[in-house]
Amino acid sequence: MVKRNILLNPGPSTTTDTVKMAQVVPDICPREQEFVSLMKGLREDLVRIVHGNTDKYTSVLFCGSGTINIDVCLNSLLPQGKKILIVNNGAYSARAVEVCEYYGLDHINLEFPVDQLPDLDAVEKVLRENPDIALVHTTHNETGTGILNPIREIGALAHAYGAVFTVDTTSTYAMRPIDIEKDNIDFCMASAQKGLMAMTGLSFVIGNRAIIEQSKEYPRRSYYCNLYLQYHHFEKTGEMHFTPPVQTIYAAIQALKEYFEEGEEAKWARHTRVFEAIHRGLDELGFRDVIKREWQAGLVVSVIYPDDPNWDFDRIHDYCYERGFTIYPGKISGENTFRLCALGAIDEEDIVAFFQVLKKALEENHVRVPVQYTTIC
Ligand SMILES: *Cc1c(COP(=O)(O)O)cnc(C)c1O
């Protein structure tokens, strides 16, 4: 038996023992046909999760954390002389802006406040005034705050102006139902340790084959992180261009099996149950959150630090951590927050147990309960 920890951080998430154990396999060279067939099934299943037709859409695997997907999509899918528009209302879209800066990609950083939804009229205005925008990128659930962005509407605008739409779905994929076609997505992405509840080290881009084929002609800005090169190698040989994360892939295959057994709807209902239990627990202790409740994606809650001289995030964290619960710092500059997330193989009773521990942590640290705020909101 492996000790079960409840991870309330935004990934890696709590995994089942069967997924953990799936990594213990006989040693195998990933160039063997046996492994190649496993990857074929895995790649198709990843497309099925977003209800994509596998003739039209494919998935391309990369060895790395989720950020590699942002890097790959932006550096590989921009034609010569064209521009990227980033619809940016949070830390993960800001990361995409940084990717553009590092590659020297021509881009427009259309920024909105982190606690607000993007203004679609402003997005359209930029598209209208910049006919050289060939790619629009945004984040589905901004994991830094937990806000859910209107990707279907942004995608429709991108397409109306002839641009490709890439979405960072790392913190919604395999949790919140996504339909790649209906949601107007050309490319989405995730990594195995979030919604799939598998292990770190495997990331994947899911997208339109025809656009990947076209990108063969685009400037090559990276070698290891080129989408077409990796896609082409998969199509030709069924293998990853370079060494895949072998044991991580076995875990991902087991996680997919468990995903389809649980079912999209039941899994989303479970995450919703967990999310609501988090809100109930926070409400009972008097905590306030950053994002309007109706705008939250249902997976991440960003909580404002109480105004109490005895509040010390690290001390509260350590108390919970020693008892098997991990809470996570915030990611909003200028505001002190921490995060509680509904990812992973956990359910309502784990959250109930967590709040008993959190309450004790507050009491033992002499933080007043219900927690106090000096500003009125
Ligand atoms: C987790 C996450 C990523 C990837 O972060 P890594 O630290 O590279 O794993 C990217 N985008 C979003 C929205 C995420 O939640």
PDBQT file of the ligand as one rigid body, heavy atoms in Angstrom, charges set to zero:
ROOT
HETATM    1  C1  LIG A 401      -0.410  23.302 -15.142  1.00  0.00    +0.000 C 
HETATM    2  C2  LIG A 401      -0.664  24.191 -16.267  1.00  0.00    +0.000 A 
HETATM    3  C3  LIG A 401       0.294  24.337 -17.297  1.00  0.00    +0.000 A 
HETATM    4  C4  LIG A 401       1.602  23.616 -17.278  1.00  0.00    +0.000 C 
HETATM    5  O1  LIG A 401       2.432  23.929 -16.232  1.00  0.00    +0.000 OA
HETATM    6  P1  LIG A 401       3.724  23.029 -15.965  1.00  0.00    +0.000 P 
HETATM    7  O2  LIG A 401       4.291  23.602 -14.726  1.00  0.00    +0.000 OA
HETATM    8  O3  LIG A 401       4.615  23.152 -17.141  1.00  0.00    +0.000 OA
HETATM    9  O4  LIG A 401       3.224  21.625 -15.795  1.00  0.00    +0.000 OA
HETATM   10  C5  LIG A 401      -0.036  25.120 -18.370  1.00  0.00    +0.000 A 
HETATM   11  N1  LIG A 401      -1.205  25.767 -18.436  1.00  0.00    +0.000 NA
HETATM   12  C6  LIG A 401      -2.139  25.661 -17.479  1.00  0.00    +0.000 A 
HETATM   13  C7  LIG A 401      -3.434  26.389 -17.649  1.00  0.00    +0.000 C 
HETATM   14  C8  LIG A 401      -1.895  24.880 -16.361  1.00  0.00    +0.000 A 
HETATM   15  O5  LIG A 401      -2.834  24.763 -15.404  1.00  0.00    +0.000 OA
ENDROOT
TORSDOF 0
